[in-house]
Amino acid sequence: MLLDEVYAGAFSGLDAMLSDEAEIRLAGPEELEQLARRYGILQ
């Protein structure tokens, strides 16, 4: 789901979001939760 957000943002012209892809792929469970909050997926 996080990667979907990154890809959608990159497709819409926000190229900087692609740099988050590697961070998401390498993140552990706690980091994924923080990233989900950053993207507004978790409250």
Secondary structure, 3 states (H helix, E strand, C coil): CHHHHHHHHHHCCCHHHHHHHHHHHHCCHHHHHHHHHHCCCCC
